[in-house]
Amino acid sequence: MAKVADIGTYIVRTPKIRGGRPHIAGTGVTVRRIVGWYKLGLSPEGIADRIGHLSLAQVYTALRVRGVDVRRPWRPAGHRPNTQHLATGS
């Protein structure tokens, strides 16, 4: 059975830390920073490796709090996949 964790145990807001922005509990790493790295192309695993004191669960929680669906690769707004090869048959 999967272990369920309360988001409040991972993500908190503390007025004196990062101006009250949501961050990983016990750290100064903001949710915004994690989402930014994800949008730059880092995988959740890569983010957890880069910030050694974060667990993969903390990274995934930060991404979910911001509504990021990690099951689909992130693409910038207005991105259209290149389907030209489908039309030409090559």
ZAFIZA-197321 format. One line per field, with one value per residue (C-alpha): residue number from 0; x, y, z; residue in one letter. Coordinates in pm, 1 decimal, m for minus. Layout:
<atoms>
i c(NUM ...)
x c(X ...)
y c(Y ...)
z c(Z ...)
aa c(A ...)
</atoms>
This chain:
<atoms>
i c(0 1 2 3 4 5 6 7 8 9 10 11 12 13 14 15 16 17 18 19 20 21 22 23 24 25 26 27 28 29 30 31 32 33 34 35 36 37 38 39 40 41 42 43 44 45 46 47 48 49 50 51 52 53 54 55 56 57 58 59 60 61 62 63 64 65 66 67 68 69 70 71 72 73 74 75 76 77 78 79 80 81 82 83 84 85 86 87 88 89)
x c(0.0 129.6 227.8 22.7 181.9 16.6 128.1 155.1 443.6 644.0 530.3 501.2 486.6 698.2 684.6 1056.8 1173.3 1173.8 920.0 649.9 658.0 578.1 893.2 1004.1 969.1 1299.5 1475.6 1483.1 1413.1 1100.2 837.2 893.6 1261.4 1176.9 914.6 1161.3 1424.5 1161.6 1062.7 1428.9 1432.2 1550.3 1362.6 1227.5 1508.2 1763.6 1632.9 1655.8 2011.7 2107.7 1974.1 2104.0 1910.0 1568.7 1390.0 1220.0 887.1 950.2 1026.9 717.7 501.9 631.3 552.1 201.9 128.3 188.5 m28.8 254.1 157.4 486.2 334.6 360.7 675.0 653.9 629.0 612.3 276.0 200.6 436.9 330.0 495.3 668.9 432.8 567.6 726.6 381.1 242.8 535.9 556.7 931.5)
y c(0.0 347.6 576.8 898.0 1221.7 1548.1 1828.3 2054.5 1844.7 1927.9 2276.0 2564.8 2943.6 3121.7 3502.9 3542.1 3290.1 3390.6 3665.1 3417.1 3237.5 2864.8 2664.4 2316.3 2274.2 2299.5 2457.8 2787.1 2621.7 2775.5 2593.8 2855.2 2756.6 2388.4 2461.3 2689.7 2416.1 2172.4 2415.8 2450.1 2078.1 1915.3 1602.0 1569.4 1319.8 1566.9 1840.1 1610.3 1517.5 1883.5 1978.6 1687.1 1767.6 1739.3 1409.7 1311.6 1324.5 1689.8 1776.7 1599.9 1766.7 2112.0 2044.1 1919.2 2218.5 2439.9 2217.9 2069.7 1734.9 1545.3 1263.9 1490.8 1671.4 2046.4 2261.9 2641.1 2801.8 2800.2 2509.3 2291.5 1958.2 1917.8 1695.9 1781.8 1438.2 1281.3 1474.0 1387.8 1025.8 1044.0)
z c(0.0 m87.4 193.8 203.5 325.1 419.2 185.4 490.3 614.4 300.1 191.5 436.0 443.3 699.7 703.9 779.3 518.5 150.8 213.0 307.6 m28.0 m19.3 41.3 137.1 513.2 697.8 400.3 216.1 m119.6 m269.9 m468.6 m738.0 m768.3 m807.7 m1073.2 m1251.2 m1270.1 m1395.7 m1670.5 m1765.8 m1837.2 m1514.6 m1415.7 m1060.7 m998.8 m1136.5 m907.1 m602.9 m705.0 m751.8 m409.2 m206.6 108.6 m66.1 m106.6 m428.3 m243.2 m151.9 m514.8 m648.3 m382.5 m477.5 m842.2 m762.3 m539.8 m845.2 m1063.8 m1268.9 m1421.9 m1417.6 m1622.5 m1928.0 m2039.1 m1981.8 m2293.3 m2316.8 m2391.2 m2761.6 m2829.7 m3119.8 m3178.8 m3513.5 m3712.1 m4057.6 m4090.4 m4051.3 m4348.2 m4578.6 m4473.1 m4407.3)
aa c(M A K V A D I G T Y I V R T P K I R G G R P H I A G T G V T V R R I V G W Y K L G L S P E G I A D R I G H L S L A Q V Y T A L R V R G V D V R R P W R P A G H R P N T Q H L A T G S)
</atoms>
